[in-house]
Amino acid sequence: MTLLVFGSSGQVAIELARRAPDAVFLSRAEADLSDPDACAAAIAAHAPSAVINAAAYTAVDKAEDDEALATTINAKAPAAMAEACAARDIPFVQISTDYVFDGSGDTPRAPDAPTAPLNAYGRSKLAGEEAVRAAGGRWAVLRTSWVFSAHGNNFVKTMLRLSGTRDALNVVDDQIGGPTSAARIAEACLAIVPVLARDAGTSGVYHFTGGPDASWADFARAIFVAAGRQVTVTGIPSSDYPTPARRPLNSRLDCATLATFGIDRPDWRRDLGEVLQDLGEQT
């Protein structure tokens, strides 16, 4: 199987490269998602047997003032990819987000639950989902949340950086979700592709997050314990930490339908240990 991956330097793309070194990874210079036609042309040129889109506009707060570009990258580019894949009858996997929901209530959202994004980033990702669905063919949208790894910018690395100069931190505790290792997301994408190739009937939207659900404050405490850092974490409401983009309070996702691909929900606490070990090896 010739796998084509959009993205090369993001958290999931790096983990995909570790697990699928023979895949072709397209950097921004090779396939700029702000030019959807270039994305379709790349698929035509490489003639892959499957495509994973691991690239996205992820600057959630910046998207509030840059929604047009976010929508081009997160919706129009995936639309072009999905249409090109459908025309060739090859699997296409698109990574999406919990931010397509409004975060009301306190129960996990199923993949078919009503969507109502609170911010521009969420709207752009939802538009991408709808475009992929409309393209048809062999496709999967994998919604995930709170991605972390030893690479790039993420909550784990931010907490470790802050703990270098502070022994006490205030962290939001009324947003609840599933921290998710980029490594596990990469493995899930790679598990989905061959099933889609065999059975187009498995196409659809799926949820994949780490468990158990936790607040950002819970996550921070776990990071410091695992890293051996003496930092006191005080939980605060989101209202005490205002951001340009509203975040959903309830980001719990029901991941049961991933059984279709033989995928279990991973324990983020175990994955956190692996990421911290990875970071230790890099220092």
Secondary structure as the mmCIF struct_conf table of DSSP 4:
data_model
#
loop_
_struct_conf.conf_type_id
_struct_conf.id
_struct_conf.beg_label_comp_id
_struct_conf.beg_label_asym_id
_struct_conf.beg_label_seq_id
_struct_conf.end_label_comp_id
_struct_conf.end_label_asym_id
_struct_conf.end_label_seq_id
STRN STRN1 LEU A 3 PHE A 6
BEND BEND1 SER A 8 GLY A 10
HELX_RH_AL_P HELX_RH_AL_P1 GLN A 11 ARG A 19
TURN_TY1_P TURN_TY1_P1 PRO A 21 ASP A 22
BEND BEND2 ALA A 23 ALA A 23
STRN STRN2 VAL A 24 LEU A 26
TURN_TY1_P TURN_TY1_P2 ARG A 28 GLU A 30
BEND BEND3 ALA A 31 ALA A 31
TURN_TY1_P TURN_TY1_P3 LEU A 33 SER A 34
HELX_RH_AL_P HELX_RH_AL_P2 PRO A 36 HIS A 46
BEND BEND4 SER A 49 SER A 49
STRN STRN3 ALA A 50 ASN A 53
TURN_TY1_P TURN_TY1_P4 VAL A 60 ASP A 61
HELX_RH_3T_P HELX_RH_3T_P1 LYS A 62 ASP A 65
HELX_RH_AL_P HELX_RH_AL_P3 GLU A 67 THR A 71
HELX_RH_PI_P HELX_RH_PI_P1 THR A 72 LYS A 76
HELX_RH_AL_P HELX_RH_AL_P4 ALA A 77 ARG A 88
TURN_TY1_P TURN_TY1_P5 ASP A 89 ASP A 89
STRN STRN4 PHE A 92 THR A 97
HELX_RH_3T_P HELX_RH_3T_P2 ASP A 98 VAL A 100
BEND BEND5 PHE A 101 PHE A 101
BEND BEND6 GLY A 105 THR A 107
HELX_LH_PP_P HELX_LH_PP_P1 PRO A 108 PRO A 108
STRN STRN5 ARG A 109 ARG A 109
HELX_LH_PP_P HELX_LH_PP_P2 ALA A 110 ALA A 110
TURN_TY1_P TURN_TY1_P6 PRO A 111 ASP A 112
BEND BEND7 ALA A 113 ALA A 113
HELX_LH_PP_P HELX_LH_PP_P3 PRO A 114 THR A 115
BEND BEND8 LEU A 118 ASN A 119
HELX_RH_AL_P HELX_RH_AL_P5 ALA A 120 ALA A 135
BEND BEND9 GLY A 137 ARG A 138
STRN STRN6 TRP A 139 THR A 144
BEND BEND10 TRP A 146 TRP A 146
STRN STRN7 VAL A 147 PHE A 148
BEND BEND11 ALA A 150 ASN A 153
HELX_RH_AL_P HELX_RH_AL_P6 PHE A 155 SER A 163
TURN_TY1_P TURN_TY1_P7 GLY A 164 THR A 165
BEND BEND12 ASP A 167 ASP A 167
STRN STRN8 ALA A 168 VAL A 172
BEND BEND13 ASP A 174 ASP A 174
STRN STRN9 ILE A 176 GLY A 177
STRN STRN10 THR A 180 SER A 181
HELX_RH_AL_P HELX_RH_AL_P7 ALA A 182 ARG A 198
HELX_RH_3T_P HELX_RH_3T_P3 ALA A 200 THR A 202
STRN STRN11 GLY A 204 HIS A 207
STRN STRN12 GLY A 211 GLY A 211
BEND BEND14 PRO A 212 PRO A 212
STRN STRN13 ALA A 214 SER A 215
HELX_RH_AL_P HELX_RH_AL_P8 TRP A 216 ALA A 227
TURN_TY1_P TURN_TY1_P8 GLY A 228 GLY A 228
STRN STRN14 THR A 232 ILE A 236
HELX_RH_3T_P HELX_RH_3T_P4 SER A 238 ASP A 240
BEND BEND15 TYR A 241 TYR A 241
BEND BEND16 PRO A 244 ALA A 245
BEND BEND17 LEU A 249 LEU A 249
STRN STRN15 ASN A 250 ASN A 250
STRN STRN16 LEU A 253 LEU A 253
HELX_RH_3T_P HELX_RH_3T_P5 ALA A 256 PHE A 261
TURN_TY1_P TURN_TY1_P9 GLY A 262 GLY A 262
HELX_LH_PP_P HELX_LH_PP_P4 ASP A 264 PRO A 266
STRN STRN17 ASP A 267 ASP A 267
HELX_RH_AL_P HELX_RH_AL_P9 TRP A 268 GLN A 282
#
